[in-house]
Amino acid sequence: MLPDKERQQMERSLSIIDSSDMANRMGLADAVKNVLERAPRQWFTVAQVRDVLRDTGFDFSGYTSNPLSSVSTTLNRIKSRDIERAEIDGVNAYRWKDTKAARKRKAARTQMDSILEELKSYEPHSGWKAIPIVADGVDKSTDTEEEPEKED
């Protein structure tokens, strides 16, 4: 119902708030990966990654070293299967490897994150009973297993 210009401004504001909230809920490694994943073809210096994190509201107050050092250490610890490293104009730069395997890993992480979120709010019904675990035809849910008879 807003005019186009006001609607676009509102959408940008809500986008910033949403990314700020997400940045505060995730750890530094996930936040850094998120920055690189959002622009997989773009090269980022450590300072640029730090700036994006600051702009999205990432809270560095819980880190003992300065933000630039924390981001640099985090980028160096990310596995090379996920990011590419290069030297551009004498400065180390990083970008996300946008490969099929990387997209599969991201999809799996996203799925696991949503499952974990659901489990956080899960409260089992008090009337539910445990389901016995049966493997190889033997009920593994009880502690009282019979000893096999020994032949003399």
PANUSE-586116 format. One record per residue (C-alpha): residue number from 1; residue in three letters; x, y, z. Coordinates in Angstrom, 2 decimals, always signed. Layout:
<recs>
NUM/ALA/X/Y/Z .
...
</recs>
This chain:
<recs>
1/MET/+0.00/+0.00/+0.00 .
2/LEU/+3.06/+2.27/+0.17 .
3/PRO/+4.22/+4.22/-2.86 .
4/ASP/+6.98/+2.42/-4.77 .
5/LYS/+9.83/+4.59/-3.44 .
6/GLU/+8.76/+4.22/+0.21 .
7/ARG/+8.11/+0.49/-0.24 .
8/GLN/+11.62/-0.04/-1.63 .
9/GLN/+13.13/+1.87/+1.30 .
10/MET/+11.11/-0.21/+3.75 .
11/GLU/+12.16/-3.47/+2.07 .
12/ARG/+15.84/-2.42/+2.28 .
13/SER/+15.44/-1.55/+5.97 .
14/LEU/+13.76/-4.86/+6.73 .
15/SER/+16.48/-6.70/+4.80 .
16/ILE/+19.18/-5.02/+6.91 .
17/ILE/+17.32/-5.84/+10.13 .
18/ASP/+16.89/-9.46/+9.06 .
19/SER/+20.57/-9.90/+8.16 .
20/SER/+21.58/-8.14/+11.39 .
21/ASP/+19.48/-10.56/+13.45 .
22/MET/+20.93/-13.55/+11.61 .
23/ALA/+24.50/-12.26/+12.06 .
24/ASN/+23.98/-11.99/+15.81 .
25/ARG/+22.66/-15.57/+16.07 .
26/MET/+25.52/-17.24/+14.22 .
27/GLY/+29.17/-17.61/+15.09 .
28/LEU/+31.96/-15.80/+13.31 .
29/ALA/+32.88/-18.72/+11.03 .
30/ASP/+29.27/-19.09/+9.85 .
31/ALA/+28.92/-15.33/+9.41 .
32/VAL/+32.12/-15.16/+7.33 .
33/LYS/+30.98/-18.09/+5.17 .
34/ASN/+27.62/-16.38/+4.74 .
35/VAL/+29.30/-13.20/+3.45 .
36/LEU/+31.29/-15.20/+0.88 .
37/GLU/+28.36/-17.41/-0.13 .
38/ARG/+26.10/-14.45/-0.86 .
39/ALA/+28.49/-13.23/-3.58 .
40/PRO/+30.32/-16.36/-4.78 .
41/ARG/+32.06/-14.73/-7.73 .
42/GLN/+33.29/-11.65/-5.84 .
43/TRP/+36.73/-11.48/-4.24 .
44/PHE/+36.82/-10.09/-0.68 .
45/THR/+39.78/-8.87/+1.34 .
46/VAL/+39.79/-9.49/+5.08 .
47/ALA/+38.92/-5.83/+5.65 .
48/GLN/+35.97/-6.05/+3.25 .
49/VAL/+34.58/-9.13/+5.01 .
50/ARG/+34.95/-7.35/+8.36 .
51/ASP/+33.17/-4.28/+6.99 .
52/VAL/+30.26/-6.33/+5.64 .
53/LEU/+29.91/-8.06/+9.01 .
54/ARG/+29.94/-4.72/+10.83 .
55/ASP/+27.39/-3.26/+8.38 .
56/THR/+25.05/-6.20/+9.00 .
57/GLY/+25.37/-5.77/+12.76 .
58/PHE/+27.67/-8.64/+13.71 .
59/ASP/+28.66/-8.30/+17.37 .
60/PHE/+32.44/-8.52/+17.76 .
61/SER/+32.34/-7.63/+21.47 .
62/GLY/+32.72/-11.28/+22.52 .
63/TYR/+36.08/-11.61/+20.76 .
64/THR/+39.31/-10.78/+22.58 .
65/SER/+41.31/-9.76/+19.50 .
66/ASN/+40.35/-6.96/+17.15 .
67/PRO/+37.73/-7.72/+14.46 .
68/LEU/+40.22/-7.65/+11.57 .
69/SER/+42.43/-10.22/+13.27 .
70/SER/+39.45/-12.42/+14.16 .
71/VAL/+38.16/-12.39/+10.58 .
72/SER/+41.64/-13.08/+9.18 .
73/THR/+42.14/-16.07/+11.48 .
74/THR/+38.67/-17.39/+10.63 .
75/LEU/+39.27/-17.11/+6.87 .
76/ASN/+42.56/-18.98/+7.21 .
77/ARG/+40.83/-21.80/+9.10 .
78/ILE/+38.06/-22.36/+6.57 .
79/LYS/+38.77/-25.46/+4.51 .
80/SER/+40.19/-24.90/+1.06 .
81/ARG/+37.40/-27.04/-0.42 .
82/ASP/+35.00/-24.21/+0.43 .
83/ILE/+36.92/-21.04/-0.45 .
84/GLU/+39.49/-19.90/-2.97 .
85/ARG/+42.44/-17.78/-1.97 .
86/ALA/+44.36/-15.42/-4.24 .
87/GLU/+46.68/-12.46/-4.01 .
88/ILE/+45.24/-9.41/-5.76 .
89/ASP/+47.36/-6.26/-5.89 .
90/GLY/+49.54/-7.64/-3.10 .
91/VAL/+46.57/-8.30/-0.78 .
92/ASN/+45.10/-11.68/+0.11 .
93/ALA/+41.57/-12.09/-1.21 .
94/TYR/+38.98/-14.80/-0.70 .
95/ARG/+35.84/-15.98/-2.46 .
96/TRP/+33.39/-18.83/-2.12 .
97/LYS/+33.84/-21.82/-4.40 .
98/ASP/+30.49/-22.04/-6.13 .
99/THR/+30.76/-25.71/-7.02 .
100/LYS/+28.11/-28.39/-7.07 .
101/ALA/+29.68/-30.03/-3.99 .
102/ALA/+29.73/-26.69/-2.13 .
103/ARG/+26.05/-26.12/-2.96 .
104/LYS/+25.24/-29.63/-1.67 .
105/ARG/+27.12/-28.96/+1.58 .
106/LYS/+25.30/-25.64/+1.99 .
107/ALA/+21.92/-27.31/+1.38 .
108/ALA/+22.76/-30.00/+3.93 .
109/ARG/+23.82/-27.35/+6.48 .
110/THR/+20.63/-25.40/+5.88 .
111/GLN/+18.52/-28.53/+6.30 .
112/MET/+20.36/-29.48/+9.50 .
113/ASP/+19.96/-25.94/+10.87 .
114/SER/+16.20/-26.07/+10.29 .
115/ILE/+15.96/-29.49/+11.96 .
116/LEU/+17.91/-28.21/+14.97 .
117/GLU/+15.64/-25.17/+15.21 .
118/GLU/+12.59/-27.46/+15.22 .
119/LEU/+14.15/-29.67/+17.89 .
120/LYS/+14.78/-26.66/+20.15 .
121/SER/+11.04/-26.05/+20.40 .
122/TYR/+10.13/-29.74/+20.59 .
123/GLU/+8.49/-30.96/+23.80 .
124/PRO/+7.66/-34.66/+23.90 .
125/HIS/+4.16/-35.63/+24.91 .
126/SER/+4.15/-37.02/+28.46 .
127/GLY/+2.03/-39.99/+27.41 .
128/TRP/+4.44/-41.16/+24.73 .
129/LYS/+6.27/-44.41/+25.27 .
130/ALA/+9.77/-45.24/+24.18 .
131/ILE/+10.06/-47.21/+20.98 .
132/PRO/+12.24/-50.32/+21.34 .
133/ILE/+15.29/-50.52/+19.12 .
134/VAL/+15.42/-53.81/+17.29 .
135/ALA/+18.48/-54.85/+15.32 .
136/ASP/+19.28/-58.30/+14.01 .
137/GLY/+16.06/-59.58/+15.55 .
138/VAL/+17.19/-58.63/+19.08 .
139/ASP/+15.55/-55.93/+21.19 .
140/LYS/+18.43/-53.55/+22.03 .
141/SER/+16.34/-51.24/+24.24 .
142/THR/+16.52/-53.45/+27.33 .
143/ASP/+19.54/-53.96/+29.54 .
144/THR/+18.67/-57.56/+30.37 .
145/GLU/+20.10/-59.63/+27.61 .
146/GLU/+20.25/-63.35/+28.15 .
147/GLU/+23.68/-64.94/+28.08 .
148/PRO/+24.04/-67.51/+25.35 .
149/GLU/+24.25/-71.04/+26.69 .
150/LYS/+27.75/-72.48/+26.68 .
151/GLU/+28.36/-76.00/+25.52 .
152/ASP/+30.85/-78.09/+27.49 .
</recs>
